[in-house]
Amino acid sequence: MADSKPPLLRVALARHGQDLLRFLTRRVGSQAAPDLAQEALLRVLRHGEHATILEPAALLQSTAANLARDFARRRRAEEKYRDYEQALDEFASPAPAPDARLEAEELMDRLQAAIESLPSRCRQVFMMRRFENLHQEEIARRLGISRNMVEKHMRLAVRRLQETLD
């Protein structure tokens, strides 16, 4: 025959459900209150499967109070973390002044034009070295030229880019 304790406990808890929801709404707000109320009810029901609960309302109230306290503590920690992240973002990446941004864009345009004006093989060597981060030996192997030619193309590219940007 089935034990009658869990159904009696469920009835007792159902009687206090609205009070529990109001209590939690005052403590944590209307968004989190239903979830915490459900969690409190489940915890008390689980506890009731293993032990006799003499005062279900009191246990429900203390369980809800503990959950609300934990929730508030977690929310404060998350807010501190968000504030810290926001401060780091603001510190790490300040927005450049409009004139500095314009200068940087103009410099990038000149650099791109200067790279495009390099002789084809010289441009290939420069791009592979600077943007693909390949070593001279790898560039020489891929292009079928000597390492000395790679160095010669790099010197030419750097000299022409400096002339163009100066």
C-alpha positions, 0 to 999 in steps of 0.5 A, spaced: 500 500 500 502 506 498 505 511 503 500 517 504 505 522 507 507 525 500 500 526 498 498 529 505 505 533 504 503 536 497 496 538 500 499 542 505 504 545 501 499 547 495 496 551 501 502 555 502 504 556 495 501 563 494 504 566 500 510 563 498 510 566 491 508 573 495 514 572 500 519 571 494 516 576 490 518 581 495 525 578 496 527 577 489 522 580 484 517 578 480 521 575 475 525 570 479 520 568 484 516 563 480 522 559 479 525 560 486 518 558 489 518 551 485 525 550 487 523 551 494 517 546 493 521 541 490 526 541 495 521 540 501 518 534 497 524 531 496 526 532 503 519 529 505 520 523 501 526 521 506 523 524 513 517 526 516 516 533 516 512 536 522 511 543 520 511 544 512 510 551 512 516 553 516 520 548 512 518 551 506 519 558 508 526 557 511 528 553 504 525 559 500 528 564 505 535 561 503 534 560 496 532 568 496 539 569 500 543 565 495 539 568 489 541 575 491 548 573 493 549 570 486 546 577 483 550 581 486 556 577 484 554 577 477 553 585 477 560 586 480 563 581 474 559 585 469 561 592 472 568 589 472 568 587 465 565 594 463 570 598 466 575 593 463 572 594 456 572 602 457 579 602 459 582 597 454 579 600 448 578 607 448 574 610 442 580 614 438 579 621 437 575 623 430 582 626 427 586 620 430 581 615 426 581 619 420 589 620 420 589 612 421 584 611 415 588 615 411 595 612 413 592 605 411 589 607 405 596 610 403 599 603 405 594 599 401 596 603 395 603 603 396 603 595 397 599 595 390 604 599 387 610 594 388 612 589 383 608 583 383 613 578 386 615 583 391 608 584 393 607 576 394 614 576 398 612 582 402 604 579 403 607 572 405 612 575 410 608 580 413 600 577 413 601 570 413 607 570 417 611 565 413 619 564 414 623 566 408 625 559 407 617 557 406 616 563 402 622 561 397 620 554 397 613 556 395 615 561 390 621 557 387 626 562 388 632 562 393 632 565 400 637 571 398 631 573 393 626 573 398 631 577 402 632 582 396 624 582 395 623 584 402 628 589 402 625 593 396 618 592 399 620 595 405 624 601 402 619 603 397 613 602 403 617 607 407 619 612 401 611 612 400 609 613 407 614 618 408 
